[in-house]
Amino acid sequence: MQVSDRIVTVLGKDPVWSDKHGGMSGHVLRVTSASGVFYVKQGPIAVAEHERLRWLKRWASVPDIVAFDDDTLVLADVAAPSLASAAPPRIGTLMGQVLRDVHAIAISECPFNERLDVRLTRAAERVRTGLVDPDDFDDDHLGLSPLQVYDRLIAERPTAEDFVVAHGDYAPSNVLLPQVGNPVLIDVGGLGVADRYLDLAIAVRDLHDDFGPPAVDDFLAAYGLDTLDEQRLHYFRLLDEMF
């Protein structure tokens, strides 16, 4: 990763770069130096996340921005495990409470658009440029090509969307649990106005697979949802394969 002189100064003397870290996406590097511990992102995802972090901090706990220069984002270390690694007994409840609060933000306040028109256009470009990895698909989608998945997304697109301010990648690994204070949201580069099932589908899938049905029940109770729309769950899980 090539960074500007300004970023080099911020990171401090003799920084050690690593892609070995938990609870963060594969687009971020961990940097340790005499100045501290930082997480560094670069490229379009860094630009998108910088904008969203600055906006979201009015409503939710997020990592502090240490520096942003050109297309490089430096974040402070929260020094807290993700819910995925901490696996607290109340994980479903915490996930539901945090998402309920995010989805309660007025969409009129949010300048970021992650509606299906936008996501499907982005998905088509990722298919065209070979950025979708079919080997990383969920088990029930293995064997499909990226183009087949995209065609299904077009054919099965919901006729209406239930808009909220969505996190965009709401998994237990993207919620950190400090010893003191509120849970911290990370990897918010896909945050924006979108159907609530963009978040619900990922959260339900990961909680079910990693922590079992009781965690899903706790999640839904804390979020305030009695029943799930299985068709929307399936659709937005399929959409997630594109990213």
C-alpha positions in Angstrom: 0.0 0.0 0.0 1.5 3.4 -1.1 0.6 6.3 1.2 1.3 10.0 1.2 3.9 11.7 3.4 1.1 13.0 5.6 -0.1 9.5 6.3 3.4 8.3 6.9 3.8 11.0 9.5 0.6 10.1 11.3 1.5 6.4 11.5 4.8 7.2 13.2 8.2 5.7 13.2 8.9 2.1 12.1 5.3 1.0 11.4 4.6 -2.7 11.1 1.9 -3.5 8.6 -0.3 -6.6 8.9 -3.4 -8.1 7.2 -3.8 -10.4 10.2 -6.6 -9.1 12.3 -10.1 -10.1 13.5 -13.4 -8.4 13.1 -12.4 -6.3 10.1 -12.9 -6.6 6.4 -10.3 -7.8 4.0 -9.9 -4.2 2.7 -8.0 -3.0 5.8 -4.5 -3.3 7.1 -3.5 -3.1 10.8 -0.5 -0.8 11.5 1.4 -0.9 14.8 4.1 1.7 15.6 5.4 3.7 18.5 2.5 6.1 17.8 -0.1 3.4 18.5 -2.3 1.0 16.6 -4.2 2.1 13.5 -6.3 0.5 10.7 -5.8 1.8 7.2 -8.0 1.5 4.2 -7.4 2.8 0.7 -9.3 3.3 -2.6 -13.0 3.9 -3.2 -14.1 1.9 -0.1 -12.0 4.2 2.0 -13.5 7.3 0.4 -17.0 5.9 0.9 -16.3 5.0 4.5 -14.8 8.3 5.4 -17.9 10.2 4.3 -20.2 7.8 6.1 -18.2 7.7 9.4 -18.3 11.5 9.6 -22.1 11.5 9.1 -22.9 8.4 11.3 -21.1 9.6 14.4 -24.0 11.8 15.2 -26.2 8.8 15.9 -23.9 5.8 16.7 -20.5 4.9 18.1 -17.9 4.5 15.3 -14.1 4.5 15.2 -12.3 7.8 15.4 -10.8 9.1 12.1 -7.1 9.8 12.7 -6.4 11.0 9.1 -7.8 11.1 5.6 -5.6 12.0 2.6 -6.5 11.5 -1.0 -8.0 8.0 -0.9 -6.4 6.7 2.3 -8.3 6.5 5.6 -6.6 6.0 8.9 -8.8 4.8 11.8 -8.0 4.6 15.5 -7.9 1.2 17.2 -11.1 0.8 19.2 -9.3 -1.9 21.3 -12.4 -4.0 21.6 -13.3 -7.5 20.2 -16.1 -7.9 17.7 -19.3 -9.7 18.7 -18.2 -12.6 16.5 -15.0 -13.2 18.5 -16.3 -12.2 21.9 -19.5 -14.3 21.5 -21.3 -12.8 24.5 -24.4 -14.8 25.7 -26.6 -11.8 24.8 -25.2 -11.5 21.2 -28.6 -11.7 19.5 -30.1 -9.1 21.8 -27.1 -6.7 21.3 -27.3 -7.1 17.5 -31.0 -6.4 17.6 -30.7 -3.3 19.8 -28.0 -1.7 17.7 -29.7 -2.4 14.4 -33.0 -1.1 15.7 -31.4 2.2 16.6 -29.6 2.5 13.3 -32.8 1.8 11.4 -34.7 4.4 13.5 -32.6 7.2 12.0 -34.8 9.3 9.6 -34.0 8.5 6.0 -34.5 12.1 5.2 -31.3 12.8 7.1 -29.2 10.3 5.1 -27.4 11.5 2.0 -26.2 8.1 0.9 -28.2 6.0 -1.6 -27.9 2.2 -1.4 -31.3 1.4 -2.9 -31.6 -1.6 -5.2 -31.1 0.4 -8.4 -27.7 1.5 -7.1 -26.7 -1.9 -5.7 -27.8 -3.8 -8.8 -25.9 -1.4 -11.0 -22.8 -1.9 -8.9 -23.3 -5.7 -8.9 -23.5 -5.7 -12.7 -20.2 -3.9 -13.0 -18.6 -6.3 -10.5 -19.8 -9.2 -12.6 -18.6 -7.6 -15.8 -15.1 -6.9 -14.4 -14.7 -10.3 -12.8 -14.7 -9.1 -9.2 -17.3 -11.6 -7.9 -15.8 -14.8 -6.5 -18.2 -17.8 -6.9 -16.0 -19.9 -4.6 -17.0 -17.6 -1.8 -20.8 -18.1 -2.3 -22.9 -19.6 0.5 -23.4 -23.3 0.3 -26.9 -23.0 -1.2 -25.5 -20.9 -4.0 -22.4 -22.9 -4.8 -22.3 -24.0 -8.4 -23.9 -20.9 -9.7 -21.9 -18.4 -11.8 -21.9 -14.7 -10.9 -23.9 -14.0 -14.0 -26.5 -16.6 -13.0 -26.8 -15.0 -9.6 -27.2 -11.5 -11.2 -29.9 -12.8 -13.5 -31.8 -14.2 -10.6 -31.5 -10.9 -8.8 -33.1 -9.1 -11.8 -35.8 -11.7 -12.2 -36.7 -12.0 -8.5 -36.4 -8.3 -7.6 -39.0 -7.2 -5.1 -41.7 -4.9 -6.4 -41.3 -2.5 -3.4 -38.6 -1.6 -0.9 -39.0 -0.8 2.8 -36.5 2.0 3.3 -34.4 2.6 6.4 -30.8 3.8 7.0 -29.0 0.5 6.5 -25.6 -0.5 7.7 -24.9 -2.4 4.5 -22.9 -5.3 6.0 -24.5 -5.9 9.4 -22.6 -9.0 10.6 -21.5 -9.8 14.2 -17.9 -9.2 13.0 -18.7 -5.6 12.2 -20.0 -4.7 15.7 -17.3 -4.2 18.4 -18.0 -4.6 22.1 -15.9 -2.2 24.3 -15.8 -2.9 28.1 -17.2 0.5 28.6 -19.7 2.4 26.4 -21.9 1.4 23.5 -21.2 -1.1 20.8 -19.1 0.4 17.9 -20.0 0.0 14.3 -17.2 -0.7 11.8 -17.0 -1.3 8.0 -19.8 1.2 7.1 -18.7 1.9 3.6 -22.0 0.5 2.3 -24.2 2.4 4.6 -27.1 4.2 3.1 -30.9 4.3 2.5 -31.9 0.8 1.5 -34.4 -1.9 2.2 -34.2 -3.1 5.9 -33.7 -6.6 4.7 -30.3 -5.7 3.4 -29.2 -5.8 7.0 -31.7 -8.3 8.4 -30.7 -11.0 5.9 -27.0 -10.9 6.8 -27.6 -10.7 10.5 -30.0 -13.6 10.6 -27.8 -15.8 8.4 -24.7 -15.2 10.5 -26.4 -15.5 13.9 -28.1 -18.7 12.8 -25.0 -20.3 11.4 -22.6 -19.2 14.1 -24.7 -19.0 17.2 -27.9 -21.0 16.6 -31.6 -20.3 16.3 -31.9 -18.9 19.9 -29.6 -16.0 19.0 -31.9 -15.3 16.0 -34.9 -15.3 18.3 -33.2 -12.9 20.7 -32.2 -10.7 17.7 -35.7 -10.4 16.3 -37.2 -9.8 19.8 -34.7 -6.9 20.5 -35.2 -5.5 17.0 -38.9 -5.6 17.3 -39.9 -8.0 14.5 -42.4 -10.8 15.0 -42.0 -12.6 11.7 -39.6 -12.7 8.8 -40.3 -12.3 5.1 -38.5 -15.4 3.9 -38.6 -14.3 0.2 -36.8 -11.0 1.2 -34.3 -12.9 3.3 -33.5 -15.1 0.4 -33.2 -12.2 -2.1 -30.9 -10.1 0.0 -28.7 -13.0 0.9 -28.4 -13.6 -2.8 -27.6 -9.9 -3.4 -24.8 -10.2 -0.7 -23.0 -12.8 -2.9 -22.2 -9.9 -5.4 -20.2 -8.1 -2.7 
